Amino acid sequence: MGWIIALVVGGIAGWLASLVMNRDASMGIFWNIVVGCVGSVLGNWISQTFFGIGGSVQEFSLTGLIIAVVGAVVLLGIVNLIQRGRVR
């Protein structure tokens, strides 16, 4: 059950991050899920390293969702920097 929750929360986090970074038109649901799940891992690493907090998307919590969205925004910022040479 945890993987299903992780995919749903990852999709929501990826979608919210794509709205924040103005990439919603160029991403489909598959890439929203991928960005959200990878962003969750990145966000957890950042939050554990710098703030000592963590959240999991395998059991739904608001902290886990926020960390996943922040990680996905960071990931999309890095992708924008590599693709275009600037962050939108």
SELOTOR-754503 format. One record per residue: z, y, x of N, C-alpha, C, O in turn. Coordinates in pm, whole numbers, plus 32768, in hexadecimal, padded with zeros to 4 digits. Example, Ala and Ser with C-alpha at 12.3 -4.5 7.8 and 13.67 -1.06 7.14 Angstrom:
BEGIN
SITE  n_w  n_v  n_u ca_w ca_v ca_u  c_w  c_v  c_u  o_w  o_v  o_u
SITE 830C 7DC7 8527 830C 7E3E 84CE 830C 7EB6 8528 834E 7EB4 8590
SITE 82C4 7F1F 8505 82CA 7F96 8557 8313 8003 850A 8324 8072 853D
# end
This chain:
BEGIN
SITE  n_w  n_v  n_u ca_w ca_v ca_u  c_w  c_v  c_u  o_w  o_v  o_u
SITE 8000 7F88 8052 8000 8000 8000 8000 807E 8056 7FCB 80E6 802E
SITE 803C 8073 80CD 8045 80E7 8126 7FBD 811A 8152 7FAB 8193 8162
SITE 7F5D 80BF 8167 7ED9 80EA 8194 7E8F 8135 8126 7E45 8194 8142
SITE 7EA2 810B 80AB 7E61 8151 803C 7E97 81DE 802F 7E4B 823D 801B
SITE 7F1B 81EC 803A 7F58 8271 8034 7F29 82C6 80A9 7F0E 833D 8099
SITE 7F1E 8288 8120 7EEF 82D2 8196 7E61 8304 8183 7E41 8373 81AC
SITE 7E0B 82B3 8145 7D81 82DE 812E 7D7A 834F 80C8 7D2D 83AE 80D9
SITE 7DC8 8345 805E 7DC7 83AD 7FF7 7DFE 8430 802F 7DC2 849A 801E
SITE 7E72 8428 8073 7EAF 84A1 80AD 7E56 84D8 811C 7E49 8552 8129
SITE 7E19 8480 816D 7DBC 84AD 81D4 7D44 84F5 819A 7D16 8559 81D1
SITE 7D11 84C2 812A 7CA1 8505 80E7 7CC7 858E 80B3 7C7A 85EE 80C0
SITE 7D3D 8598 8078 7D6D 861A 8046 7D82 867B 80BA 7D5C 86EF 80B3
SITE 7DC1 8649 8126 7DDA 869F 819A 7D57 86CC 81DA 7D4A 8741 8201
SITE 7CF6 8673 81E7 7C73 8698 821E 7C2A 86FC 81C7 7BEA 8758 81FA
SITE 7C34 86E9 8143 7BF4 8747 80E6 7C33 87D1 80F0 7BEC 8835 80F5
SITE 7CB9 87D8 80F2 7CFD 8859 80FE 7CDC 889D 8183 7CC8 8916 8188
SITE 7CD8 884F 81EE 7CB6 8888 8271 7C27 88BB 8273 7C0B 8923 82AF
SITE 7BCA 8872 8232 7B3F 88A1 8230 7B32 8921 81DE 7ADC 8974 81FB
SITE 7B85 8931 8177 7B84 89B0 812C 7BB8 8A22 8183 7B81 8A90 8181
SITE 7C22 8A09 81CF 7C5C 8A71 8225 7BF9 8A9A 8292 7BEF 8B10 82B3
SITE 7BB0 8A39 82C8 7B55 8A55 8337 7AC5 8A71 830A 7A6C 8A77 835D
SITE 7AAE 8A81 8287 7A29 8A9F 8250 79BF 8A38 8276 794E 8A5C 8296
SITE 79E4 89B8 8274 7986 894C 8292 7974 88F0 821B 7940 8882 822B
SITE 799E 891A 81A6 799E 88C1 8132 7911 8896 810B 78FF 8824 80DF
SITE 78AF 88EB 811B 7827 88C9 80F2 77E7 8863 8150 778D 881B 8126
SITE 7813 885C 81CD 77D3 8804 822E 7817 877D 823B 77EA 8729 8289
SITE 7884 8765 81EF 78CD 86E8 81FB 78D0 869F 8175 78DF 86DD 810C
SITE 78C1 861D 817A 78CD 85CC 8101 7958 858E 80FB 79AE 85AB 814D
SITE 796C 8539 8099 79F0 84FC 8086 7A14 84A0 80FA 7A89 8499 8121
SITE 79B3 845A 8132 79CF 8401 81A3 7A04 8450 8219 7A68 8429 8256
SITE 79C2 84BF 823A 79EF 850E 82AD 7A71 8557 8290 7ABF 856F 82EC
SITE 7A8A 857A 8213 7B0C 85B3 81F0 7B7C 854F 820B 7BE5 8574 823F
SITE 7B66 84D1 81E7 7BCA 8469 8200 7BDD 8454 8296 7C4E 8449 82C5
SITE 7B6F 844E 82E1 7B78 843A 8372 7BC1 84AE 83B3 7C1B 8499 8405
SITE 7B9B 8528 8392 7BDB 859E 83CB 7C6F 85A3 83A6 7CC3 85C6 83F9
SITE 7C8F 8581 832A 7D1A 8583 82FE 7D6F 851C 8346 7DDF 853A 836E
SITE 7D3A 84A2 8358 7D86 8439 839D 7D96 8456 8432 7E03 8447 8468
SITE 7D2B 8480 8473 7D34 84A3 8501 7D89 8521 8511 7DD7 852B 8571
SITE 7D7C 857F 84B7 7DCF 85F8 84BA 7E61 85D8 84A6 7EB8 861C 84DD
SITE 7E7E 8572 8457 7F09 8548 8444 7F45 8513 84C6 7FB7 8533 84E7
SITE 7EF9 84C5 850E 7F28 8493 8590 7F3C 8507 85F1 7FA2 850D 8636
SITE 7EDC 8561 85F7 7EE5 85D6 864F 7F59 8630 8627 7FA4 8660 867C
SITE 7F69 8648 85A5 7FD6 869B 8573 805E 865E 8590 80BC 86A5 85B3
SITE 806A 85D9 8580 80E8 8596 85A1 8108 85A2 8635 817C 85B6 865A
SITE 80A3 8596 868A 80BC 85A3 8719 80E9 8632 873A 8148 8644 8787
SITE 80A7 8695 8701 80CC 8721 8719 8159 873D 86E5 81A9 877A 872B
SITE 8177 8710 866B 81FC 872E 8632 826B 86E4 8679 82D9 8719 8688
SITE 8251 866A 86A6 82B7 861F 86F1 82CF 865F 877A 8341 866A 87A7
SITE 8264 8688 87BB 826F 86C0 8842 82B2 8748 8843 830B 8760 8896
SITE 828B 87A0 87EB 82BB 8829 87F1 8331 8848 8796 8382 88A0 87B4
SITE 833D 8801 8727 83A5 8822 86C6 8408 87B2 86AB 8470 87CA 866D
SITE 83EB 873A 86D7 8445 86CB 86C3 844A 8696 8635 84A9 8652 8610
SITE 83E5 86B5 85E6 83DF 8681 855D 8362 862E 854D 8302 863D 8598
SITE 8363 85D7 84ED 82EF 8583 84D4 82E5 8563 8441 8346 856F 83F6
SITE 8272 853A 8419 825B 8513 838F 81F1 84A7 838B 8197 84A5 83DF
SITE 81FB 8451 832C 819C 83E4 831E 814B 83F7 829F 8180 8423 8239
SITE 80CC 83D5 82A4 807B 83DA 822B 8078 8353 81E7 803D 8345 817B
SITE 80B6 82ED 8223 80B7 826B 81E4 811B 8264 8171 810A 8213 8115
SITE 8181 82B6 8174 81D5 82C9 80FF 81D0 835D 80E1 81F5 83B0 8136
SITE 81A4 8380 806C 8186 840B 804E 8202 8463 8056 8269 8447 8019
SITE 81F5 84D0 80A2 825B 8538 80A6 8215 85BC 80BE 81A7 85C0 80F6
SITE 8253 8627 8095 8219 86AC 80A8 820F 86CE 813C 81AD 870C 8168
SITE 8274 86A6 818A 8271 86BF 821B 81FA 8679 825B 81B4 86B5 82AD
SITE 81E3 85FC 8237 8171 85B2 826D 80EC 85F1 8249 8090 85F6 829B
SITE 80E1 8622 81CE 8065 8664 81A3 804E 86E6 81F0 7FDE 8701 821C
SITE 80B7 8735 8200 80A9 87B4 8249 8084 879A 82DB 802E 87DF 8312
SITE 80C4 8738 8319 80A5 8716 83A4 8015 86E5 83AF 7FD0 8707 840F
SITE 7FE7 8695 834F 7F5D 8664 8350 7EF9 86D6 8341 7E92 86D8 8384
SITE 7F16 8735 82E8 7EBC 87A8 82D4 7EB6 87FE 8352 7E4A 8827 837C
SITE 7F29 8819 838F 7F2B 8869 840A 7EDF 8821 8479 7E92 8860 84C2
SITE 7EF4 87A1 8487 7EAB 8754 84EC 7E16 8753 84D2 7DC7 875B 8530
SITE 7DED 8748 8453 7D60 8749 8431 7D21 87D1 844B 7CAE 87D9 8476
SITE 7D6B 883D 8431 7D39 88C3 8450 7D26 88D3 84E6 7CC1 890B 8512
SITE 7D84 88A3 8535 7D77 88A8 85C7 7CFE 8857 85F3 7CB1 8884 8649
SITE 7CED 87E0 85B9 7C7B 878C 85DC 7BF7 87D1 85BA 7B9A 87D0 860B
SITE 7BEC 880C 8543 7B71 8853 851E 7B5A 88CE 8574 7AE8 88F2 8590
SITE 7BC6 8910 859E 7BB8 8980 85FA 7B7F 8954 8680 7B2C 8999 86BA
SITE 7BAC 88E2 86B1 7B76 88AB 872F 7AE4 8885 871E 7A92 88A0 8776
SITE 7AC2 8846 86AD 7A36 8821 8693 79DF 889E 868A 7972 88A0 86C1
SITE 7A0E 8906 8645 79C2 8984 863E 79AF 89C0 86C7 7943 89F4 86E6
SITE 7A15 89BB 8719 7A0D 89F3 87A0 79A5 89A9 87F4 795A 89E6 8840
SITE 79A1 8926 87E7 7941 88D6 8833 78B3 88EB 87FD 7855 88FA 884B
SITE 78A4 88EA 8779 781C 88F5 873E 77E0 897F 874B 776A 898D 876C
SITE 7831 89E6 8732 77F9 8A6D 8729 7827 8ACA 8799 77F3 8B39 87A7
SITE 7887 8AA0 87E6 78BB 8AF6 8850 791E 8B5C 881E 7945 8BB5 8869
SITE 7948 8B52 879F 79AB 8BAE 8768 79F1 8B6C 86F2 79BC 8B0F 86B5
SITE 7A67 8B9B 86D3 7AB1 8B6C 865E 7A94 8BCA 85EC 7A9E 8C44 85FE
SITE 7A71 8B98 8576 7A52 8BED 8503 7ACB 8C33 84D2 7AC4 8C7F 8472
# end
